[in-house]
């Protein structure tokens, strides 16, 4: 991650851990931060520009869960979130990392999942679109 500690993420195909990274630019230079080629080919001009500019964008570094998926969210009887479990992939990452990690999950094939992410993280629509 970006806090001087290594990173473990299901979004990264590399087994084990990677990093740590000294700054966001070094982090964004890694292969796992690139957008899948098929996403670039299908993207409109706005998204292509966003993809090209993403490595230079200023993102705040914040604590992310890293595996924010339905099976890790605890809810009460009325389906209100009350907690999170399974924190082994948590780390200090760029603020969009939570949406990026969740968007590339098995749930990405369930179209409503990206709608849920967009509602929960409206600021990151473009980040979700390229994942």
Residue pairs with C-beta under 8 A, 6 or more apart in sequence:
1 7
1 19
1 20
1 21
1 91
1 92
1 93
2 19
2 20
2 21
2 23
2 24
2 27
2 61
2 91
2 92
2 93
2 94
3 20
3 61
3 91
3 92
4 20
5 19
5 20
5 91
5 92
6 17
6 18
6 19
6 20
7 17
7 18
7 19
7 20
7 21
7 89
7 91
7 93
8 16
8 17
8 66
8 88
8 89
8 91
9 18
9 32
9 66
9 89
9 91
9 101
10 66
10 67
10 89
10 101
10 105
11 32
11 100
11 101
11 104
12 18
12 32
13 32
14 32
18 30
18 32
19 27
21 27
21 30
24 58
24 59
24 61
24 94
25 55
27 33
27 93
27 94
28 54
28 55
28 94
29 55
33 55
35 51
35 54
35 130
35 131
39 51
39 130
39 131
40 48
40 51
43 51
43 129
43 130
46 126
47 126
47 129
47 130
50 126
50 129
50 130
51 130
54 127
54 130
59 94
59 95
59 96
60 94
60 95
61 92
61 93
61 94
61 95
62 92
62 93
62 95
63 90
63 91
63 92
64 90
64 91
64 92
64 93
64 95
64 97
64 98
64 101
65 72
65 84
65 87
65 89
65 90
65 98
66 87
66 89
66 90
66 91
66 93
66 97
66 98
66 101
67 86
67 88
67 89
67 101
68 84
68 98
68 101
68 102
69 102
69 105
69 106
69 107
70 107
71 86
72 84
72 85
72 86
73 81
73 83
73 84
74 81
74 82
74 83
74 84
74 85
75 81
75 82
76 82
89 101
95 124
96 124
96 127
98 121
99 117
99 121
99 124
99 127
99 128
99 131
100 127
100 131
102 113
102 117
103 114
103 117
103 127
103 128
103 131
104 131
105 113
107 113
108 114
108 131
114 128
117 124
117 128
118 125
118 128
121 128
